[in-house]
Amino acid sequence: MEKITGQDFIKKEKNIQEIKNELKAACESELPVFVERYETDKRSGVQKLVEKAKKAIDAFDKEKLRTEAMKKYEKQYASYEYICGIDEVGRGPLAGPVVAGAVILPKDCQILYLNDSKQLSERKREELYDIIMREAVAVGIGMVSHERIDEINILQATYEAMRQAISKLSVKPDLLLNDAVTIPDVQIRQVPIIKGDAKSVSIAAASIVAKVTRDRLMVEYDKKYPEYHFADNKGYGAAVHIEALKTHGASPIHRKSFIKNITDGQEMQN
């Protein structure tokens, strides 16, 4: 029988790489445990990891406070059962639709990092989109085509997309928190908030849903019309996009009313 010595019962000390991997795998709620576990480890490499964890805890606490501050309007109008955030994406591009999002978040919403979609990385928007779609009480998406934009103008098309988004909600909202606008022909009470996508979690969530929806669509259009680089510029007037318009003329998804000065005298592609 193999002899077991006391040394076999001594816990093997983790090396720096193992501890680094442990920190990398830890979620925010596990960081205080990580700090407590390794705070007394005298190795300089471990102490650097502990400091990194402490900074991450501090950043996480600040994010919770920032998010809580973004619930100001949701708290102010807490007597309303279903509060819906509304926002649009795509008023400025030369091609593609304008898209509106309508999102009703739960009263006890704990989603962090919600913000104006333009302030978030593509990866973070995609991550938050999935969380919003999973946790929201209801989500509605409205989309108005480039043809309709040319027909009624971009402002009216934006309102139309917003009305569509509201109509597609599975739950009827009692109150709308809008990013800066008052939507005509809507009988629900509205609260327009300047820069609302940075001040309200509901509007921020709508902004993210609208942005991800439109961006994904423009990536698909890029496969059909690669010369315009829609996957990169999403239809906005980047230099490479303008040059492509001058070289190839307009694609079938361009807004004619937006590109008159660029494509005068050129034929539209089929």
Wavefront OBJ file of the C-alpha trace (Angstrom):
o trace
v 0.000 0.000 0.000
v 1.361 3.430 -0.969
v 2.413 5.551 1.969
v 0.735 8.995 2.254
v 2.783 11.724 3.900
v 1.611 14.954 5.524
v 2.910 16.877 2.520
v 0.166 15.374 0.350
v -2.420 17.224 2.403
v -0.834 20.609 1.893
v -2.774 22.587 -0.682
v -0.723 23.320 -3.736
v -0.185 27.057 -4.248
v -1.606 28.329 -7.538
v 0.787 29.951 -9.973
v 0.255 33.472 -11.335
v -1.230 32.278 -14.642
v -3.805 30.134 -12.858
v -4.841 33.062 -10.682
v -4.991 35.331 -13.748
v -7.306 32.831 -15.429
v -9.433 32.717 -12.286
v -9.813 36.496 -12.361
v -10.636 36.467 -16.063
v -13.401 33.912 -15.491
v -14.899 35.729 -12.487
v -18.150 37.664 -12.931
v -18.631 41.010 -11.180
v -20.360 39.476 -8.148
v -17.420 37.097 -7.596
v -14.730 39.796 -7.559
v -14.961 40.578 -3.787
v -14.386 36.869 -3.056
v -11.343 36.907 -5.352
v -9.903 39.928 -3.508
v -10.492 38.333 -0.116
v -8.880 35.087 -1.255
v -5.663 36.622 -2.579
v -5.254 39.919 -0.693
v -2.683 38.447 1.694
v -0.658 36.747 -1.046
v 2.668 38.596 -1.050
v 3.675 37.821 -4.612
v 3.830 41.049 -6.630
v 2.093 39.450 -9.621
v -0.830 38.398 -7.437
v -1.045 41.830 -5.832
v -1.322 43.396 -9.292
v -4.235 41.076 -10.041
v -5.878 41.977 -6.729
v -5.568 45.686 -7.589
v -7.082 44.984 -11.010
v -9.997 43.219 -9.315
v -10.487 46.143 -6.918
v -10.627 48.582 -9.848
v -13.174 46.354 -11.561
v -15.286 46.324 -8.377
v -15.105 50.115 -8.230
v -16.118 50.405 -11.897
v -18.993 47.968 -11.324
v -20.253 49.981 -8.334
v -20.093 53.190 -10.393
v -22.022 51.526 -13.227
v -24.760 50.469 -10.801
v -25.046 54.067 -9.610
v -25.072 55.405 -13.197
v -27.777 52.959 -14.203
v -29.820 53.826 -11.122
v -29.613 57.516 -12.077
v -30.947 56.585 -15.532
v -34.121 55.296 -13.863
v -35.076 58.853 -12.847
v -38.020 59.124 -15.248
v -39.138 55.543 -14.679
v -39.295 56.332 -10.944
v -40.959 59.708 -11.505
v -43.778 58.042 -13.448
v -43.835 54.814 -11.410
v -47.619 55.072 -10.984
v -47.930 54.054 -14.660
v -47.924 50.282 -15.011
v -46.325 49.982 -18.454
v -43.726 52.631 -19.313
v -42.378 52.385 -22.851
v -39.146 53.896 -24.166
v -39.118 54.987 -27.824
v -36.140 55.811 -30.024
v -35.130 55.704 -33.679
v -31.995 54.982 -35.664
v -31.253 55.922 -39.250
v -32.496 59.447 -39.852
v -29.199 60.562 -41.374
v -28.036 57.769 -43.707
v -28.160 58.024 -47.481
v -29.469 54.470 -47.843
v -31.700 51.989 -46.088
v -34.707 52.372 -43.789
v -35.312 54.346 -40.626
v -35.934 51.983 -37.701
v -37.694 52.652 -34.398
v -37.618 50.602 -31.219
v -40.244 50.514 -28.465
v -39.299 48.753 -25.229
v -41.197 48.169 -21.984
v -38.771 47.079 -19.268
v -39.862 45.348 -16.049
v -40.295 47.584 -13.003
v -37.420 45.812 -11.235
v -35.121 45.915 -14.273
v -31.523 45.144 -13.281
v -29.896 45.411 -16.730
v -26.607 47.318 -16.491
v -24.670 49.262 -19.168
v -27.779 50.580 -20.935
v -26.854 53.800 -22.707
v -27.210 55.745 -25.938
v -26.437 53.049 -28.530
v -23.887 55.334 -30.216
v -21.827 55.318 -26.995
v -21.555 51.527 -26.937
v -19.292 49.215 -28.898
v -20.890 46.914 -31.461
v -20.070 43.926 -29.264
v -21.727 45.519 -26.222
v -24.825 46.486 -28.237
v -25.205 42.906 -29.480
v -24.799 41.576 -25.951
v -27.363 44.024 -24.545
v -29.778 43.380 -27.433
v -29.995 39.711 -26.432
v -30.511 40.617 -22.765
v -33.218 43.185 -23.596
v -35.064 40.771 -25.887
v -34.977 38.146 -23.138
v -35.904 40.314 -20.143
v -38.193 43.055 -21.512
v -41.919 42.904 -20.855
v -42.481 43.776 -24.530
v -40.483 44.919 -27.570
v -41.815 46.463 -30.770
v -39.835 47.343 -33.908
v -40.987 49.686 -36.671
v -39.280 50.075 -40.023
v -39.992 52.538 -42.838
v -38.373 52.042 -46.231
v -36.213 54.356 -48.296
v -39.089 54.720 -50.799
v -41.453 55.870 -48.076
v -38.822 58.297 -46.759
v -38.605 59.840 -50.231
v -42.381 60.010 -50.404
v -43.219 61.665 -47.055
v -39.808 63.025 -45.812
v -37.580 61.676 -43.072
v -39.342 63.339 -40.123
v -42.755 61.940 -41.051
v -41.153 58.570 -41.819
v -39.579 58.593 -38.345
v -42.964 59.216 -36.735
v -44.439 56.427 -38.844
v -41.734 53.991 -37.722
v -42.373 54.939 -34.088
v -46.127 54.383 -34.448
v -45.393 50.998 -36.040
v -43.110 50.042 -33.141
v -45.788 50.960 -30.588
v -48.448 48.988 -32.480
v -46.258 45.873 -32.457
v -45.920 45.762 -28.661
v -47.637 42.738 -27.119
v -48.631 44.929 -24.145
v -50.233 48.361 -24.543
v -48.145 51.022 -22.755
v -49.659 53.605 -20.387
v -46.847 56.130 -20.924
v -44.267 56.821 -23.621
v -40.819 58.186 -22.860
v -39.565 59.555 -26.191
v -36.127 60.677 -27.255
v -36.794 64.401 -27.832
v -39.952 64.138 -29.970
v -43.718 64.118 -29.564
v -45.226 61.592 -31.974
v -48.341 62.817 -33.828
v -51.528 60.723 -33.896
v -50.708 58.737 -30.764
v -53.309 58.766 -27.983
v -50.973 57.562 -25.216
v -49.435 60.168 -22.881
v -45.950 61.136 -24.063
v -42.955 62.624 -22.266
v -40.296 63.946 -24.689
v -36.806 63.946 -23.125
v -33.884 65.739 -24.758
v -31.003 63.246 -25.143
v -33.327 60.717 -23.582
v -31.259 57.737 -24.729
v -28.594 58.812 -22.227
v -31.081 59.694 -19.453
v -33.634 56.864 -19.435
v -33.018 53.119 -19.315
v -36.215 52.544 -21.310
v -35.198 54.875 -24.134
v -31.638 53.518 -24.086
v -32.994 49.988 -24.483
v -35.152 51.124 -27.429
v -32.106 52.811 -28.964
v -30.061 49.612 -28.728
v -32.822 47.426 -30.202
v -33.320 49.835 -33.111
v -29.579 50.196 -33.771
v -28.806 46.471 -33.746
v -31.839 45.711 -35.933
v -30.856 48.298 -38.543
v -27.141 47.457 -38.475
v -27.856 43.784 -39.070
v -30.059 44.674 -42.030
v -27.365 46.878 -43.560
v -24.832 44.048 -43.212
v -27.205 41.885 -45.267
v -27.543 44.655 -47.872
v -23.746 44.777 -48.068
v -23.772 41.229 -49.439
v -26.063 42.338 -52.261
v -24.385 45.695 -52.950
v -20.759 45.249 -51.763
v -19.421 48.259 -53.684
v -21.033 50.652 -51.159
v -19.493 49.017 -48.045
v -22.797 49.101 -46.157
v -21.468 46.645 -43.558
v -18.982 49.288 -42.447
v -20.813 52.589 -42.992
v -24.414 51.360 -42.416
v -25.566 53.680 -45.194
v -24.094 56.864 -43.716
v -22.122 59.248 -45.909
v -18.602 57.923 -45.371
v -16.021 58.929 -47.972
v -15.888 55.442 -49.510
v -19.680 55.453 -49.786
v -19.765 58.848 -51.496
v -17.064 57.732 -53.925
v -19.032 54.575 -54.734
v -22.124 56.670 -55.447
v -20.142 58.835 -57.850
v -18.677 55.770 -59.560
v -21.635 53.386 -59.639
v -24.648 55.609 -59.147
v -27.386 54.796 -56.655
v -28.394 51.323 -55.531
v -32.066 50.318 -55.240
v -32.005 51.035 -51.486
v -30.658 54.591 -51.674
v -32.839 57.523 -50.638
v -33.186 59.580 -53.797
v -34.103 62.705 -51.840
v -30.834 62.421 -49.875
v -28.403 61.919 -52.766
v -29.586 64.328 -55.475
v -26.461 66.467 -55.273
v -24.180 63.422 -55.472
v -25.779 61.428 -58.289
v -27.260 64.087 -60.582
v -27.299 62.706 -64.121
v -26.339 59.150 -63.095
v -28.482 56.077 -63.589
v -29.729 53.991 -60.688
v -28.540 50.363 -60.509
v -30.968 47.503 -61.060
l 1 2 3 4 5 6 7 8 9 10 11 12 13 14 15 16 17 18 19 20 21 22 23 24 25 26 27 28 29 30 31 32 33 34 35 36 37 38 39 40 41 42 43 44 45 46 47 48 49 50 51 52 53 54 55 56 57 58 59 60 61 62 63 64 65 66 67 68 69 70 71 72 73 74 75 76 77 78 79 80 81 82 83 84 85 86 87 88 89 90 91 92 93 94 95 96 97 98 99 100 101 102 103 104 105 106 107 108 109 110 111 112 113 114 115 116 117 118 119 120 121 122 123 124 125 126 127 128 129 130 131 132 133 134 135 136 137 138 139 140 141 142 143 144 145 146 147 148 149 150 151 152 153 154 155 156 157 158 159 160 161 162 163 164 165 166 167 168 169 170 171 172 173 174 175 176 177 178 179 180 181 182 183 184 185 186 187 188 189 190 191 192 193 194 195 196 197 198 199 200 201 202 203 204 205 206 207 208 209 210 211 212 213 214 215 216 217 218 219 220 221 222 223 224 225 226 227 228 229 230 231 232 233 234 235 236 237 238 239 240 241 242 243 244 245 246 247 248 249 250 251 252 253 254 255 256 257 258 259 260 261 262 263 264 265 266 267 268 269 270
